[in-house]
Amino acid sequence: MNNSILRTLAWTMMAGFTALATAAQAQAAASVVSMRGDVRIGTNPVALNQRVMSGTTLSTGAGAQAVLRFDDGQQVVLNETTTFRITDFRYREAEPRNDRAVFDLLQGAMRFVTGIVGSRSRNSVQLRIPQATIGIRGTDFMVALVNPAYMQVISGAVSASNAAGSLVLGANTVGTVASATSLGVTIPASALPGAVSGAFNGLSAVQLSAAATGAVGGAAGGASGAAA
């Protein structure tokens, strides 16, 4: 085999490896920037700073917590005994028309702080729970599933939509949705069950790094106030 053919083969193999690495990087959605306790993807333990792919389901054990930072600056805090799926996340800085951010909360409680996708492509962001689909409008909010579902908005606004219609919650408001066929209603914070109130206080007290949009930094004061 002559040198020309060898060089061609080497170049082809290098290009193939580069393409595979680029594809893998493109599919990654977030990094685990903070964690404690037992956090898993399937049966596999999660490591700090591990990259997480779109399509992944994460779960936290008793007493555990995880903070995910997405590639657009969005951040998610998972409470203990929570199951959360990154159903479809797509972000390219120069391609806003292809933005996509769909998530499923299957169990437990979480805090959700939007990033660039939530700022520039709000209709592309959805958090789905058994009782409703939550639309997000440049927001820092929390949700807990105890059947019914409970939501508390720290800043911005959310809409909880299902077969019965839509409930819009603004900053510093609390709501609940009983089922997929029941319209959500607002309630006073004092009406939250003790377990939900405790989860929300813990989630709102988590110190998050500044997001790419600056939304997290702006919400920090509201979070501290809610925790107090």
C-alpha positions in Angstrom: 0.0 0.0 0.0 1.6 3.3 -1.1 1.9 6.4 1.0 -0.9 8.3 -0.8 -3.4 5.6 0.1 -2.2 5.5 3.7 -2.6 9.2 4.0 -6.1 9.0 2.6 -7.1 6.3 5.0 -5.7 8.2 8.0 -7.5 11.4 7.0 -10.8 9.5 6.5 -10.5 7.8 9.9 -9.6 11.1 11.6 -12.6 12.8 9.9 -14.9 10.0 11.1 -13.7 10.3 14.7 -14.1 14.1 14.6 -17.7 13.7 13.2 -18.6 11.2 16.0 -17.2 13.5 18.7 -19.0 16.4 17.3 -22.3 14.5 17.1 -22.0 13.3 20.6 -21.3 16.9 21.8 -24.2 18.2 19.8 -26.6 15.7 21.5 -25.4 16.7 25.1 -27.9 18.9 26.8 -26.6 19.7 30.3 -23.9 19.2 33.0 -24.4 18.1 36.6 -22.9 21.1 38.3 -23.9 20.3 41.9 -25.1 17.1 43.6 -25.4 15.3 46.9 -26.6 11.8 47.7 -27.7 9.1 45.3 -28.3 10.5 41.8 -28.7 8.1 38.9 -29.3 7.7 35.3 -31.1 4.4 35.1 -29.1 2.1 37.5 -25.8 4.1 36.9 -24.6 6.6 39.5 -24.1 10.1 38.2 -20.8 11.9 38.7 -20.2 15.6 39.4 -19.7 17.6 36.1 -21.0 14.6 34.1 -22.5 15.6 30.7 -26.1 14.5 30.3 -27.7 13.8 26.9 -31.1 14.7 25.6 -33.4 11.7 26.1 -31.9 11.0 29.6 -34.0 10.3 32.7 -32.5 11.2 36.0 -33.6 10.1 39.5 -32.6 11.2 43.0 -32.8 9.1 46.1 -33.9 10.0 49.6 -32.0 13.1 50.9 -30.4 13.6 47.5 -30.3 16.7 45.2 -28.9 17.6 41.8 -28.5 20.8 39.9 -28.3 20.7 36.1 -27.0 23.6 34.0 -28.1 23.4 30.4 -26.0 24.6 27.4 -28.2 27.7 27.1 -27.8 28.7 30.8 -31.1 27.1 31.9 -30.9 25.5 35.3 -32.9 22.8 37.0 -32.8 21.8 40.7 -34.0 18.3 41.4 -35.3 17.6 44.9 -35.0 14.2 46.7 -37.0 11.2 45.4 -37.5 13.0 42.1 -37.6 11.5 38.5 -37.0 14.0 35.7 -36.7 13.3 31.9 -34.9 15.6 29.4 -37.3 14.6 26.6 -36.1 16.8 23.8 -33.5 19.6 24.2 -32.0 21.3 21.2 -30.0 24.5 21.3 -27.6 26.2 18.9 -26.6 29.8 19.6 -26.9 30.8 15.9 -30.1 28.7 15.1 -33.0 30.0 17.3 -35.5 28.6 14.8 -34.5 25.1 15.8 -34.8 25.7 19.6 -36.6 22.9 21.5 -36.9 22.3 25.2 -39.4 19.6 26.4 -39.1 18.0 29.8 -41.2 15.6 31.9 -41.4 15.6 35.7 -42.6 12.1 36.6 -42.2 12.2 40.3 -41.1 14.5 43.1 -40.3 18.2 43.1 -38.1 20.5 41.1 -37.1 24.2 40.5 -36.8 25.4 36.9 -35.0 28.6 35.8 -35.1 29.4 32.1 -32.1 30.3 29.9 -31.6 31.6 26.4 -34.1 29.2 24.8 -36.8 30.3 27.3 -36.0 33.9 26.6 -35.9 33.9 22.8 -38.2 30.9 22.0 -40.8 30.7 24.8 -43.2 28.6 22.8 -40.5 25.9 22.5 -40.3 25.3 26.2 -42.6 22.9 28.0 -42.5 21.1 31.3 -45.0 18.2 31.2 -46.5 16.8 34.4 -49.4 14.2 34.6 -51.9 17.0 35.3 -51.0 19.6 32.7 -48.4 21.0 30.4 -46.6 24.0 31.9 -45.6 26.8 29.5 -42.8 29.0 30.7 -42.4 32.8 30.2 -38.9 33.8 31.3 -39.4 32.2 34.7 -38.0 30.9 38.0 -40.6 28.6 39.4 -41.1 25.3 41.4 -43.4 22.4 41.0 -44.2 19.4 43.2 -46.2 16.3 42.4 -48.2 14.8 45.3 -51.4 14.3 43.4 -52.5 17.1 42.9 -49.7 19.1 41.5 -48.6 22.3 43.1 -46.7 25.3 41.6 -45.0 28.3 43.0 -43.6 31.1 40.9 -40.6 33.1 42.1 -40.3 35.4 39.1 -41.8 35.6 35.6 -45.0 33.6 34.9 -46.2 30.1 33.9 -49.3 28.7 32.3 -50.6 25.3 33.3 -52.8 24.0 30.4 -54.9 20.8 30.1 -58.2 19.7 28.7 -60.1 22.1 31.0 -58.2 25.2 30.0 -55.2 27.3 31.2 -54.3 28.8 34.5 -51.7 31.6 34.4 -49.6 32.2 37.5 -47.5 35.3 37.9 -44.6 36.1 40.3 -45.2 35.3 44.0 -48.3 33.2 43.3 -49.2 29.6 44.1 -51.5 27.3 42.2 -52.6 23.7 42.1 -54.0 21.4 39.4 -55.9 18.3 40.6 -56.1 16.3 37.4 -55.7 16.4 33.6 -59.4 17.3 33.3 -59.6 19.9 36.1 -58.7 23.6 35.6 -55.9 24.8 37.9 -56.7 27.3 40.6 -54.7 29.7 42.7 -54.3 29.1 46.4 -52.6 31.0 49.3 -49.1 29.8 50.2 -50.5 28.8 53.6 -52.6 26.2 51.9 -49.6 24.2 50.7 -49.2 20.8 52.3 -46.3 20.7 54.8 -44.2 18.4 52.6 -44.7 20.6 49.6 -43.9 23.8 51.5 -40.8 22.2 52.9 -39.6 21.1 49.4 -40.3 24.6 48.0 -38.4 26.3 50.8 -35.4 24.0 50.2 -35.5 24.5 46.5 -35.8 28.2 46.6 -32.9 28.5 49.0 -30.5 26.8 46.5 -27.9 29.3 45.3 -27.6 29.2 41.5 -24.9 30.6 39.3 -25.6 33.5 37.0 -27.4 32.2 33.8 -26.5 33.3 30.3 -29.6 35.5 30.2 -29.0 37.0 33.7 -32.4 35.6 34.7 -31.0 33.6 37.6 -29.2 36.5 39.1 -32.4 38.6 39.0 -34.3 35.9 40.6 -31.9 35.3 43.5 -33.5 38.0 45.6 -37.0 36.6 45.0 -35.8 33.1 45.9 -34.3 34.4 49.2 -37.5 36.2 50.0 -39.5 33.1 49.3 -37.3 31.0 51.5 -37.5 33.5 54.3 
